[in-house]
C-alpha cells in the first residue's frame, strides 16, 4: 500500500494474461475516509475500464493520476 492508501499492480499469469490488482483504502483520511470509494466503469467494448475515485460526502472526484485512470483489459 502506498502512502495515499492506493496501489496498483499489473502482472502476467501462468497463461500469459495480464492480471490487474488494485487496492484502495481511504480510512487514514479525515473522518475515516471522507466517503471516498472506487468506481469501475466498463465500456461497451468490454476492454476499456475507467477507474475513478469519488466522495458522495463532498460530491467530488480525486483527480491525481493514481486516482483517475484507464485500464485496457486483456480479454483474449
MDTraj code that builds the backbone (N, CA, C; nanometers):
import mdtraj as md
import numpy as np

residues = "UNK UNK UNK UNK UNK UNK UNK UNK UNK UNK UNK UNK UNK UNK UNK UNK UNK UNK UNK UNK UNK UNK UNK UNK UNK UNK UNK UNK UNK UNK UNK UNK UNK UNK UNK UNK UNK UNK UNK UNK UNK UNK UNK UNK UNK UNK UNK UNK UNK UNK UNK UNK UNK UNK UNK UNK UNK UNK UNK UNK UNK UNK UNK UNK UNK UNK UNK UNK UNK UNK UNK UNK UNK UNK UNK UNK".split()
xyz = np.array([
    [0.0858, -0.1187, 0.0000],
    [0.0000, 0.0000, 0.0000],
    [0.0890, 0.1232, 0.0000],
    [0.0543, 0.2172, -0.0810],
    [0.1300, 0.3410, -0.0897],
    [0.0843, 0.4390, 0.0173],
    [0.1571, 0.5485, 0.0328],
    [0.1283, 0.6456, 0.1369],
    [-0.0106, 0.7077, 0.1297],
    [-0.0699, 0.7120, 0.0094],
    [-0.2020, 0.7727, -0.0037],
    [-0.3139, 0.6694, 0.0067],
    [-0.2794, 0.5430, 0.0363],
    [-0.3804, 0.4397, 0.0549],
    [-0.4205, 0.3672, -0.0719],
    [-0.3469, 0.3890, -0.1807],
    [-0.3800, 0.3204, -0.3043],
    [-0.2594, 0.2460, -0.3585],
    [-0.2873, 0.1426, -0.4335],
    [-0.1826, 0.0673, -0.5003],
    [-0.2391, 0.0017, -0.6247],
    [-0.1531, -0.0222, -0.7226],
    [-0.1934, -0.0864, -0.8472],
    [-0.0780, -0.1720, -0.8957],
    [-0.1093, -0.2913, -0.9421],
    [-0.0097, -0.3821, -0.9962],
    [-0.0702, -0.4565, -1.1139],
    [0.0005, -0.4600, -1.2250],
    [-0.0389, -0.5410, -1.3411],
    [0.0690, -0.6466, -1.3575],
    [0.0300, -0.7721, -1.3506],
    [0.1257, -0.8811, -1.3659],
    [0.0690, -0.9829, -1.4646],
    [0.1537, -1.0720, -1.5096],
    [0.1136, -1.1724, -1.6080],
    [0.0967, -1.3063, -1.5372],
    [-0.0160, -1.3737, -1.5639],
    [-0.0420, -1.5030, -1.5005],
    [0.0267, -1.6169, -1.5764],
    [0.0079, -1.7381, -1.5319],
    [0.0720, -1.8553, -1.5918],
    [0.0279, -1.8815, -1.7361],
    [-0.0813, -1.8212, -1.7780],
    [-0.1330, -1.8395, -1.9136],
    [-0.1024, -1.7201, -2.0039],
    [-0.0220, -1.6251, -1.9543],
    [0.0182, -1.5097, -2.0333],
    [-0.0796, -1.3949, -2.0349],
    [-0.1818, -1.4015, -1.9510],
    [-0.2819, -1.2937, -1.9444],
    [-0.2430, -1.1927, -1.8371],
    [-0.2746, -1.0681, -1.8620],
    [-0.2461, -0.9619, -1.7653],
    [-0.3534, -0.9636, -1.6566],
    [-0.3081, -0.9632, -1.5321],
    [-0.3969, -0.9586, -1.4162],
    [-0.3781, -0.8219, -1.3502],
    [-0.4886, -0.7470, -1.3382],
    [-0.4846, -0.6137, -1.2771],
    [-0.5277, -0.6259, -1.1317],
    [-0.4465, -0.5692, -1.0411],
    [-0.4785, -0.5720, -0.8991],
    [-0.4789, -0.4287, -0.8464],
    [-0.5844, -0.3949, -0.7737],
    [-0.5958, -0.2605, -0.7170],
    [-0.6255, -0.2685, -0.5687],
    [-0.5709, -0.1725, -0.4958],
    [-0.6012, -0.1564, -0.3545],
    [-0.6424, -0.0122, -0.3339],
    [-0.7512, 0.0082, -0.2639],
    [-0.7909, 0.1444, -0.2265],
    [-0.8403, 0.1406, -0.0828],
    [-0.7709, 0.2122, 0.0035],
    [-0.8007, 0.2153, 0.1457],
    [-0.7884, 0.3608, 0.1907],
    [-0.9002, 0.4268, 0.2050],
    [-0.9001, 0.5701, 0.2342],
    [-0.9247, 0.6013, 0.3818],
    [-0.9295, 0.5010, 0.4680],
    [-0.9676, 0.5242, 0.6071],
    [-0.8681, 0.6105, 0.6844],
    [-0.7465, 0.6286, 0.6345],
    [-0.6493, 0.7143, 0.7021],
    [-0.6790, 0.8630, 0.6798],
    [-0.7657, 0.8937, 0.5853],
    [-0.8021, 1.0333, 0.5595],
    [-0.8896, 1.0860, 0.6734],
    [-0.9150, 1.2139, 0.6741],
    [-1.0027, 1.2749, 0.7735],
    [-1.1380, 1.2036, 0.7761],
    [-1.2021, 1.2032, 0.8890],
    [-1.3367, 1.1484, 0.9070],
    [-1.3465, 1.0010, 0.8666],
    [-1.2355, 0.9284, 0.8775],
    [-1.2373, 0.7858, 0.8474],
    [-1.2474, 0.7523, 0.6998],
    [-1.2119, 0.8464, 0.6147],
    [-1.2092, 0.8175, 0.4715],
    [-1.2817, 0.9175, 0.3853],
    [-1.3543, 1.0104, 0.4455],
    [-1.4261, 1.1158, 0.3735],
    [-1.5234, 1.0600, 0.2695],
    [-1.5619, 0.9349, 0.2866],
    [-1.6594, 0.8737, 0.1972],
    [-1.6046, 0.8321, 0.0621],
    [-1.4719, 0.8414, 0.0410],
    [-1.4163, 0.8078, -0.0907],
    [-1.4307, 0.6606, -0.1211],
    [-1.4642, 0.6334, -0.2465],
    [-1.4778, 0.4960, -0.2933],
    [-1.4321, 0.4882, -0.4378],
    [-1.3961, 0.3671, -0.4787],
    [-1.3518, 0.3448, -0.6157],
    [-1.4697, 0.3089, -0.7037],
    [-1.4769, 0.3721, -0.8188],
    [-1.5787, 0.3419, -0.9192],
    [-1.5091, 0.2823, -1.0409],
    [-1.5554, 0.1652, -1.0841],
    [-1.5005, 0.0998, -1.2020],
    [-1.6089, 0.0988, -1.3088],
    [-1.5809, 0.1592, -1.4219],
    [-1.6785, 0.1685, -1.5302],
    [-1.6256, 0.0944, -1.6525],
    [-1.6919, -0.0122, -1.6907],
    [-1.6530, -0.0900, -1.8066],
    [-1.7256, -0.0364, -1.9295],
    [-1.6488, -0.0020, -2.0309],
    [-1.7069, 0.0495, -2.1549],
    [-1.7746, -0.0637, -2.2326],
    [-1.8679, -0.0303, -2.3223],
    [-1.9378, -0.1323, -2.4008],
    [-1.8454, -0.2218, -2.4846],
    [-1.7230, -0.1742, -2.5141],
    [-1.6319, -0.2578, -2.5928],
    [-1.5804, -0.3782, -2.5137],
    [-1.6055, -0.3799, -2.3825],
    [-1.5643, -0.4911, -2.2982],
    [-1.4159, -0.4969, -2.2694],
    [-1.3412, -0.3991, -2.3149],
    [-1.1954, -0.3976, -2.2980],
    [-1.1442, -0.2776, -2.2188],
    [-1.2210, -0.1719, -2.2153],
    [-1.1751, -0.0470, -2.1556],
    [-1.2444, -0.0246, -2.0222],
    [-1.1656, -0.0081, -1.9169],
    [-1.2211, 0.0167, -1.7842],
    [-1.1666, 0.1490, -1.7304],
    [-1.2589, 0.2367, -1.6945],
    [-1.2219, 0.3638, -1.6333],
    [-1.2305, 0.3476, -1.4818],
    [-1.1262, 0.3914, -1.4135],
    [-1.1197, 0.3850, -1.2677],
    [-1.1220, 0.5278, -1.2151],
    [-1.2194, 0.5565, -1.1270],
    [-1.2307, 0.6897, -1.0686],
    [-1.2520, 0.6773, -0.9187],
    [-1.2198, 0.7821, -0.8466],
    [-1.2356, 0.7859, -0.7020],
    [-1.3277, 0.9016, -0.6675],
    [-1.4365, 0.8712, -0.5963],
    [-1.5436, 0.9689, -0.5741],
    [-1.5854, 0.9700, -0.4279],
    [-1.6218, 1.0882, -0.3785],
    [-1.6782, 1.1025, -0.2447],
    [-1.8184, 1.1628, -0.2550],
    [-1.9214, 1.0852, -0.2171],
    [-2.0560, 1.1430, -0.2152],
    [-2.0716, 1.2492, -0.1061],
    [-1.9880, 1.2448, -0.0037],
    [-1.9944, 1.3477, 0.1011],
    [-1.9621, 1.4846, 0.0439],
    [-1.8588, 1.4897, -0.0404],
    [-1.8142, 1.6162, -0.0984],
    [-1.8647, 1.6360, -0.2409],
    [-1.9250, 1.5325, -0.3008],
    [-1.9663, 1.5341, -0.4403],
    [-1.8501, 1.5781, -0.5284],
    [-1.7353, 1.5099, -0.5092],
    [-1.6174, 1.5421, -0.5890],
    [-1.5332, 1.4186, -0.6148],
    [-1.4546, 1.4265, -0.7208],
    [-1.3634, 1.3205, -0.7611],
    [-1.2210, 1.3608, -0.7263],
    [-1.1382, 1.2631, -0.6934],
    [-0.9948, 1.2864, -0.6829],
    [-0.9380, 1.2740, -0.8240],
    [-0.8477, 1.3635, -0.8611],
    [-0.8026, 1.3691, -0.9999],
    [-0.6555, 1.3323, -1.0194],
    [-0.5862, 1.2940, -0.9138],
    [-0.4461, 1.2530, -0.9291],
    [-0.4383, 1.1297, -1.0194],
    [-0.3241, 1.1102, -1.0826],
    [-0.3077, 1.0011, -1.1795],
    [-0.3343, 0.8630, -1.1198],
    [-0.3092, 0.8444, -0.9907],
    [-0.3345, 0.7136, -0.9292],
    [-0.4780, 0.6994, -0.8779],
    [-0.5598, 0.8027, -0.8989],
    [-0.6997, 0.8010, -0.8565],
    [-0.7967, 0.8048, -0.9742],
    [-0.7474, 0.8396, -1.0907],
    [-0.8315, 0.8560, -1.2097],
    [-0.7508, 0.8076, -1.3296],
    [-0.7791, 0.6863, -1.3776],
    [-0.7004, 0.6298, -1.4857],
    [-0.7829, 0.5284, -1.5636],
    [-0.7280, 0.4820, -1.6747],
    [-0.7949, 0.3871, -1.7631],
    [-0.7075, 0.2637, -1.7795],
    [-0.7723, 0.1476, -1.7803],
    [-0.7031, 0.0202, -1.7991],
    [-0.7604, -0.0460, -1.9247],
    [-0.6721, -0.0978, -2.0082],
    [-0.7138, -0.1788, -2.1219],
    [-0.7045, -0.3242, -2.0798],
    [-0.8188, -0.3931, -2.0794],
    [-0.8243, -0.5313, -2.0330],
    [-0.7832, -0.6287, -2.1426],
    [-0.7195, -0.7364, -2.0997],
    [-0.6797, -0.8446, -2.1892],
    [-0.7915, -0.9474, -2.1876],
    [-0.8780, -0.9437, -2.2877],
    [-0.9948, -1.0318, -2.2878],
    [-0.9769, -1.1499, -2.3846],
    [-0.8554, -1.1692, -2.4312],
    [-0.8301, -1.2745, -2.5298],
    [-0.8035, -1.4034, -2.4695],
])
top = md.Topology()
chain = top.add_chain()
for i, resn in enumerate(residues, 1):
    res = top.add_residue(resn, chain, resSeq=i)
    for name in ("N", "CA", "C"):
        top.add_atom(name, md.element.get_by_symbol(name[0]), res)
traj = md.Trajectory(xyz[None], top)
